[in-house]
Amino acid sequence: MSATAAQDPRLAIGRSPDALSLGERTALAGQFVAFEVYNPKDLPLHRIEAIGPDAAACIRQLRDRGLDPLKFEFVRLPPPF
């Protein structure tokens, strides 16, 4: 049996919130996620780039990956319904 983002939130990184299963989305509801800020020049994909209990955790994850946190927005992941 393979792990899911519900068991390890890091598995949600790189995925669209819409691609998460119902169980994953329910388990991750309330977590902060980082999305690249919309820029018409770049047209970023709407995918999770960091996830954690607060924006500070997301910022640390982005910096650890060499990404500029100023280019991201941080929002709470809502429940699936």
C-alpha positions in Angstrom: 0.0 0.0 0.0 1.5 3.4 -1.0 1.4 6.5 1.2 -1.0 9.3 0.5 -0.9 13.0 1.2 -3.3 12.4 4.0 -0.5 10.4 5.7 2.4 12.6 4.5 1.4 16.1 3.5 4.7 16.5 1.6 3.2 14.2 -1.0 0.7 17.0 -1.9 3.6 19.3 -3.1 3.5 19.7 -6.9 -0.1 18.6 -7.1 -3.2 20.7 -7.8 -5.6 20.8 -4.9 -8.3 19.5 -7.3 -6.2 16.4 -7.9 -6.2 15.4 -4.2 -8.6 12.6 -3.3 -11.5 13.3 -1.0 -9.7 11.7 1.9 -6.5 13.7 1.3 -8.4 16.9 1.0 -10.4 16.2 4.1 -7.2 15.3 6.1 -5.3 18.4 4.8 -8.2 20.9 5.3 -7.0 23.9 7.4 -3.4 23.5 6.5 -1.7 26.4 4.9 -0.5 25.9 1.3 1.6 28.1 -1.0 0.7 28.8 -4.6 2.8 30.8 -7.0 1.3 34.3 -7.4 -0.5 34.8 -10.7 1.6 36.7 -13.2 0.2 37.0 -16.8 3.8 36.7 -18.1 4.5 33.4 -16.5 1.0 31.9 -16.1 1.9 29.7 -13.2 0.2 26.3 -12.7 -2.2 26.2 -9.7 -0.3 23.6 -7.7 0.8 23.3 -4.1 4.4 24.3 -3.7 4.5 24.1 0.1 2.2 22.9 2.9 2.2 23.3 6.7 0.4 24.4 9.8 1.2 28.1 9.2 2.6 30.4 6.6 6.0 30.4 8.3 6.3 26.6 7.7 5.5 27.1 4.1 8.1 29.9 3.8 10.8 27.6 5.3 9.9 24.9 2.8 10.1 27.3 -0.1 13.5 28.7 1.0 14.8 25.1 1.6 14.0 24.5 -2.1 15.7 27.7 -3.2 12.4 29.5 -4.1 11.5 33.1 -3.3 8.6 33.2 -0.8 7.7 36.7 -2.1 6.5 35.1 -5.3 3.9 32.9 -3.5 0.6 33.4 -1.8 -0.3 31.5 1.4 -3.9 30.4 1.9 -5.7 27.8 4.1 -6.8 24.8 2.2 -10.6 24.7 2.5 -12.5 21.4 3.1 -13.6 19.6 0.0 -17.3 20.6 0.6 
